[in-house]
């Protein structure tokens, strides 16, 4: 893959993220300015914080599971792209998601 191909992709991701941040801030500002109750604002902010923590936990668990999958592939010395190799990565991703589900259920 050419490094020049990453520039438009990165630009698109940055613009999309900037729009999301601006819209979220605007929604919070409107909620406060309309006179939403303090309890409602606190509740929304706490739920956003919890969602962000769960997202970080989710990606952390999935990436650790994928790392273990790649380590397993390296340990066995598999070099060629085969359905078995793809299956190892798919299983690692699935296990990571299942572990996150179990942790999230226990936390919530």
C-alpha angles and dihedrals in degrees: 000000000000116000089226089065091063094061097071092041092051091045091052092049092048093049092048092049092047091052091050092051092048093048092048092050091047092052091050091048092050091049092054096042095048088059101253112179117267089240092056093049092047091048093051093047092048092050090050091050091049091048091051092049091049091049091052091047091048095052092042093054094044093048092048089051091049090048089053089049091053090046089053090051090050092047092054091045096235109169106165124077103246134159088255092057092049089047091055090055092045091050091048090052092047092049090049090054092047092050090050090050091053093047093046091049091051091048096045 
